Amino acid sequence: MVKIKDRNLPELAEIYNSGGKDALYQKLRESFGIKYPWSTLDRMKNIDYLGYNEATDRFCVARCEKAGESLFMSIDELCSPVKPQHICEDKTERNAPKAEAMEKLVKELIGDRLLELSRYVVIDTINKTMIIDKTALTDAGYTLVTH
């Protein structure tokens, strides 16, 4: 069984982009002797640095080459002051107003409490009854107070 090295994958991605799936399969069969080339294509699609885009059905080879060039830092980069380069913030969270964030938090807390309450309490609206599992409630550490 032949395994293609990672350093060959950007070249194969370029072949896929220019000639399509058939050209890639032919290259894999002829050059590497691979009998089932679709498994290699699946592997390539799952590798992040190849940058496969399903919408365009293409690999981002420029990003691959750039990633290879910036693999090691130069002396100047090591000695220079720290510059945050790879900080990715979720724009929707950063731009969300505080009121919306607070409402989201309240909904999550209410949901958690209702989930906890549903373990011990069942409300039957048709018969206007409420069934409370007092044994499970006290076993969980809660105290039942009625008034």
N, C-alpha and C positions, 0 to 999 in steps of 0.2 A: 504494500500500500504506500503510495507516494503522498507526502504532505508538502504542500507548497509553503515556502517560507514567507513570512510577513513582508520582507523587503521586496518581494515580487508582486505583491498585491496592487500597489498603485499602477504599475504597468498594465496589469490585467484589467484594472478599472478603466484605464484609458482605452484599451481595446474594446471593452464593453460599451463605452460612451460613443466611440467612433463607428464600430461595426455591428453592435448589437449583441444579442445573446448567442446567435449562431456563430459569429466570429470568435467570441470568447470560448465557446464549447470546442470549436475546431482547434484553437490554440492550445487549450488544455489537453486535448486528446493527442495532438501531434508532438508538442514540446515536452509535456510532463507525463504522458502515457496514462492519463486518468480515464477510467472507464465510465465513471458517473460524474460528469462535470457540474451537474446542477447542485450537488452538495457543496462544491466550492463556491458557487455563486451565492448560495444561501449563507455560507460562512462570511463572505465578503459583505453582504447586506447587513449583517449583524455587527460588524466592526465599526466602532464610532469614528475613528480617524479617517475612514474612507468617505464618510459623509454621504451615504446613499439617501436619495430623496425619492420617495415613492411616487409623489405627484408628477415629477418630471421623468422618472425612471432613469436617472443618471447618478453617477458618482461625482462628488466634488473633488476632482484631482488637484486643483490648485490648493485647496485646503490641506491635502495630504502632503504636498511638497513643502508647503509652508511649515507644517508640523514637523517634518523631518529636518528642516533648516534650523528651527529654533529648539532643537532637542537639548542642546547644551548652552549654558550661559557663557558669555564672553567675560573677560576680566573686567572690562568697563561696567558691564551690567552687575557684576558681583560687588564692585566697589562703590557704585553709585548709591545715593539715598534710595530708600524704599519708595516705590511708586505702585499703588494698587492698580494692577492691570487686569486681573481676572475676577473682578467682583461683578456678579450677576444678581441683580435684584428683580424680583417680580414686580413689574410696573403697575399691575392692577392693585397689588397690596400697598405699594408705596403711595399711589395716588388716591387710594380710597379715603373718603372723608372719615373723620373720627367717629361720627355718629353711626355710619354704616358698620364700622368695625365693632363698635360697642353693641350694636343690635345683633350682629353675628355671634358675638361672645355670649350674649344673653340667651339667644336661641339654642346654642350648644349646651349651656348650663341647664336650661329648662328641659331640653331633650334628655340629658343625663339623669336628671331627677325623676322625670316621668318614667324612664326605663327602670330605674331602681324601684320606684313605687309600684310599677306593674308586676314586679315579682311577688308582691305580697297582697295587693288589693285588686279585686275585680268588681267593676261596677256594672250592674244589670239595670239599664235604663227602662226596660219594658216593665219589669216587676218593681222598680224603684227600690232595689236592694243593693247593699254594698257588702261584699264578702271579703273578710280580712283573715289571712292565714297568720294567726297570732303565734303559733309555734315556730314557724319559719322566721317570723319577724323578731322574736326574742332570741332565737338561735343566732341570728345575724348581728345581735348586739343592740337592737332597737328597743325602746320602751314605748308601749302603747298607752296613751293617755286619752281618756274619753271625758267629755263634759257636756 
